[in-house]
Amino acid sequence: MNIPSVMSRLEERKAETRRRILRAALELFAERGFHGTAVPEVAERAEVGPGTIYRYVASKEELVNVLFRETKAKLGQALMHRDDPAMPPRERFLALWDRLYAFAESDPVAAHFLELQDHAPYLDATSRAVEHGVLLPVVEAVIAMQARGVLRTDLRPDVLIAFAWGGFVGLLKAERAGYLRLDAELVRSAALVWWRSVANDDAPKREPAKRIADDASVPSKKAPSKTAASKSAASKSAASKSAASKSTAPKSTAPKSTAPKSAKRRAKEEEER
């Protein structure tokens, strides 16, 4: 008997059983949540006896933590695959976003499972360490972009990342609920919206020039010369002063003077005297 060969087959069988258990647990945790899933249900879906599961994990809490670590590590590998810090910041972010979508599209159950584990109280310290290890390269990239003035600095790096992750998860939820159908183009458009909202270097620089060009193309009336404008202004000012002078000049109250007497009348008056 070839003992190494027998051991190899046993190890392969154990690995296959473990894989079925973890996959069954992944599907049930994603469908029903951690508290809505029982260990016998996992065993039934994995097509093993309930006692078989306890050969691999001691409890349901350990099962979900093992599953979380392995699934989170796969996500981290997918995100950082061929990541290049030398890329232009915008293109680097979009490439990372594309890889995130590719991971969710290739295994939507795994993506949903990770989504449900955000801030779960049953995750242990080891699982938290794995999560922080996956996030660390992303946090470092955001910090570097902020230091270069590429991203706004009024928000902390973790807030910017949570903003992006929340938007991405919202798209996945909307698709699962049947409100929309995702494709690469739609997801990329959402990524661009996030980038424009937090980036300092993505403002449309050509818009003012375009407006100037549009204004220049519209014919306008010839502006009056400075001399003509000055004369017109002086004329209007003089007219205004004249009107004001007439309206404010006081009326004369002196008695009207009488016309001088004629010589014939004076002679008549002398005769009468």
Secondary structure in CASP SS format (residue, H / E / C, confidence):
PFRMAT SS
TARGET T0000
AUTHOR 0000-0000-0000
METHOD secondary structure of the structure
MODEL  1
M C 1.00
N C 1.00
I H 1.00
P H 1.00
S H 1.00
V H 1.00
M H 1.00
S H 1.00
R H 1.00
L H 1.00
E H 1.00
E H 1.00
R H 1.00
K H 1.00
A H 1.00
E H 1.00
T H 1.00
R H 1.00
R H 1.00
R H 1.00
I H 1.00
L H 1.00
R H 1.00
A H 1.00
A H 1.00
L H 1.00
E H 1.00
L H 1.00
F H 1.00
A H 1.00
E H 1.00
R H 1.00
G C 1.00
F C 1.00
H C 1.00
G C 1.00
T C 1.00
A C 1.00
V H 1.00
P H 1.00
E H 1.00
V H 1.00
A H 1.00
E H 1.00
R H 1.00
A H 1.00
E C 1.00
V C 1.00
G C 1.00
P H 1.00
G H 1.00
T H 1.00
I H 1.00
Y C 1.00
R C 1.00
Y C 1.00
V C 1.00
A C 1.00
S C 1.00
K H 1.00
E H 1.00
E H 1.00
L H 1.00
V H 1.00
N H 1.00
V H 1.00
L H 1.00
F H 1.00
R H 1.00
E H 1.00
T H 1.00
K H 1.00
A H 1.00
K H 1.00
L H 1.00
G H 1.00
Q H 1.00
A H 1.00
L H 1.00
M H 1.00
H C 1.00
R C 1.00
D C 1.00
D C 1.00
P C 1.00
A C 1.00
M C 1.00
P C 1.00
P H 1.00
R H 1.00
E H 1.00
R H 1.00
F H 1.00
L H 1.00
A H 1.00
L H 1.00
W H 1.00
D H 1.00
R H 1.00
L H 1.00
Y H 1.00
A H 1.00
F H 1.00
A H 1.00
E H 1.00
S H 1.00
D C 1.00
P H 1.00
V H 1.00
A H 1.00
A H 1.00
H H 1.00
F H 1.00
L H 1.00
E H 1.00
L H 1.00
Q C 1.00
D C 1.00
H C 1.00
A C 1.00
P C 1.00
Y C 1.00
L C 1.00
D C 1.00
A H 1.00
T H 1.00
S H 1.00
R H 1.00
A H 1.00
V H 1.00
E H 1.00
H H 1.00
G H 1.00
V H 1.00
L H 1.00
L H 1.00
P H 1.00
V H 1.00
V H 1.00
E H 1.00
A H 1.00
V H 1.00
I H 1.00
A H 1.00
M H 1.00
Q H 1.00
A H 1.00
R C 1.00
G C 1.00
V C 1.00
L E 1.00
R C 1.00
T C 1.00
D C 1.00
L C 1.00
R C 1.00
P H 1.00
D H 1.00
V H 1.00
L H 1.00
I H 1.00
A H 1.00
F H 1.00
A H 1.00
W H 1.00
G H 1.00
G H 1.00
F H 1.00
V H 1.00
G H 1.00
L H 1.00
L H 1.00
K H 1.00
A H 1.00
E H 1.00
R H 1.00
A C 1.00
G C 1.00
Y C 1.00
L C 1.00
R C 1.00
L C 1.00
D C 1.00
A H 1.00
E H 1.00
L H 1.00
V H 1.00
R H 1.00
S H 1.00
A H 1.00
A H 1.00
L H 1.00
V H 1.00
W H 1.00
W H 1.00
R H 1.00
S H 1.00
V H 1.00
A E 1.00
N C 1.00
D C 1.00
D C 1.00
A C 1.00
P C 1.00
K C 1.00
R C 1.00
E H 1.00
P H 1.00
A H 1.00
K H 1.00
R H 1.00
I H 1.00
A H 1.00
D H 1.00
D H 1.00
A H 1.00
S C 1.00
V C 1.00
P C 1.00
S C 1.00
K C 1.00
K C 1.00
A C 1.00
P C 1.00
S C 1.00
K H 1.00
T H 1.00
A H 1.00
A H 1.00
S H 1.00
K H 1.00
S H 1.00
A H 1.00
A H 1.00
S H 1.00
K H 1.00
S H 1.00
A H 1.00
A H 1.00
S H 1.00
K H 1.00
S H 1.00
A H 1.00
A H 1.00
S H 1.00
K H 1.00
S H 1.00
T H 1.00
A C 1.00
P C 1.00
K C 1.00
S C 1.00
T C 1.00
A C 1.00
P C 1.00
K C 1.00
S C 1.00
T C 1.00
A C 1.00
P C 1.00
K C 1.00
S C 1.00
A H 1.00
K H 1.00
R H 1.00
R H 1.00
A H 1.00
K H 1.00
E H 1.00
E H 1.00
E H 1.00
E H 1.00
R C 1.00
END
